[in-house]
Amino acid sequence: MKLRTVTVNCVDVDLMKAFYEKLGCQFEKFQVSKGAGGFRCEWSDFEMKLTQVNATQPARSPLIQLSFTVPQIEHIFEKIKIDFEHLIMMEPFHSKEGLLVMLLNDPQGNSVEVISEHSGSLRDPL
């Protein structure tokens, strides 16, 4: 498993950007198709993203979102179903980019995206 992306949802994205710039991160602005954009930078072997959340309701979004790349998503899906099925937000699906993706929450409510290294095919049933 390889860490791919860390997204930090920020009440004050500009303040967070200024902080991480002091640590050496060079941000570029980005926009996502569904929702607001933010800032991102390549940091070591992963991408870090800072996104703005609603200051009046910050708890509606998890503070941390992690994205991992794995060799085969099907095996992880089967393991997660055994003890943590209630934390599966979206079963494996093909993204617009052709990647096989699964969305989870960890036990503390943080968002975890699992992406297969190989596009693979969805078996019926998984």
C-alpha positions in Angstrom: 0.0 0.0 0.0 1.3 3.4 -0.9 0.1 6.8 0.4 -1.1 8.8 -2.6 -2.8 11.9 -1.3 -3.5 13.6 2.0 -6.3 16.2 2.0 -6.7 18.6 4.9 -10.1 20.3 5.1 -9.5 23.8 6.5 -11.7 26.4 8.0 -9.1 29.0 7.0 -7.3 27.6 3.9 -5.2 30.7 3.4 -3.8 30.4 7.0 -3.0 26.7 6.5 -1.4 27.5 3.1 0.9 30.1 4.7 1.8 27.7 7.5 2.8 24.8 5.1 4.6 27.2 2.8 6.9 28.0 5.7 7.7 24.3 5.8 8.7 24.4 2.2 5.6 23.4 0.3 5.1 25.2 -3.0 1.3 25.2 -3.7 -0.6 25.5 -6.9 -4.3 26.2 -7.1 -6.6 23.5 -8.3 -10.4 23.1 -9.0 -12.4 19.9 -8.7 -15.4 19.1 -10.8 -17.7 18.5 -7.7 -17.2 21.4 -5.3 -14.6 23.9 -4.3 -11.0 23.7 -5.2 -8.0 24.6 -3.0 -4.2 24.3 -3.1 -2.0 21.3 -3.7 1.7 20.5 -3.7 3.9 17.5 -4.2 5.5 16.6 -0.9 8.0 13.7 -0.8 6.2 10.8 -2.4 2.6 12.0 -2.0 0.4 14.9 -2.9 -0.9 17.2 -0.2 -4.2 19.2 -0.7 -5.7 22.0 1.3 -9.4 22.6 0.7 -11.8 25.1 2.3 -14.7 23.9 4.4 -17.7 25.9 5.6 -16.6 27.7 8.8 -20.0 27.5 10.3 -20.3 23.7 9.9 -16.7 22.3 9.7 -17.8 19.0 11.3 -19.8 18.1 8.2 -16.5 17.2 6.4 -13.8 14.9 7.8 -10.7 16.9 8.7 -8.4 14.4 7.0 -8.9 12.5 3.8 -6.3 9.9 2.9 -5.9 8.2 -0.5 -3.9 5.0 -0.9 -2.9 3.0 -4.0 -3.1 -0.8 -3.5 -2.2 -3.7 -5.9 -5.7 -5.3 -5.8 -8.7 -3.6 -4.4 -10.9 -6.7 -4.4 -8.9 -8.4 -1.6 -9.1 -5.3 0.6 -12.8 -5.0 0.0 -13.4 -8.6 1.1 -11.3 -8.0 4.3 -13.0 -4.7 5.1 -16.5 -6.4 4.7 -15.7 -8.9 7.5 -15.4 -6.5 10.4 -16.0 -3.0 9.0 -18.7 -3.3 6.4 -20.6 -0.4 8.1 -17.6 1.9 7.2 -17.9 1.3 3.5 -19.2 4.4 1.9 -19.0 3.3 -1.7 -18.1 -0.2 -2.9 -15.5 -0.5 -5.6 -16.5 1.4 -8.8 -14.8 2.6 -12.0 -13.9 6.3 -11.9 -14.1 8.5 -15.0 -10.4 8.0 -15.3 -10.8 4.3 -15.5 -9.5 3.6 -12.0 -11.0 1.1 -9.6 -11.9 3.1 -6.5 -13.5 2.3 -3.1 -14.5 5.0 -0.5 -14.4 4.3 3.2 -14.5 6.0 6.6 -12.0 5.0 9.2 -13.4 4.3 12.7 -12.9 7.9 13.7 -14.8 9.3 10.7 -11.8 10.3 8.4 -12.3 9.7 4.7 -10.2 7.0 3.1 -10.0 6.5 -0.7 -8.5 3.2 -1.9 -7.4 3.1 -5.5 -6.3 -0.1 -7.4 -2.9 0.1 -9.2 -4.6 -1.8 -12.0 -7.9 -0.8 -13.5 -9.1 -4.4 -13.2 -12.7 -5.5 -13.6 -15.5 -5.7 -11.1 -16.7 -9.2 -10.4 -20.4 -9.9 -9.8 -20.7 -10.1 -6.8 -17.6 -8.7 -5.2 
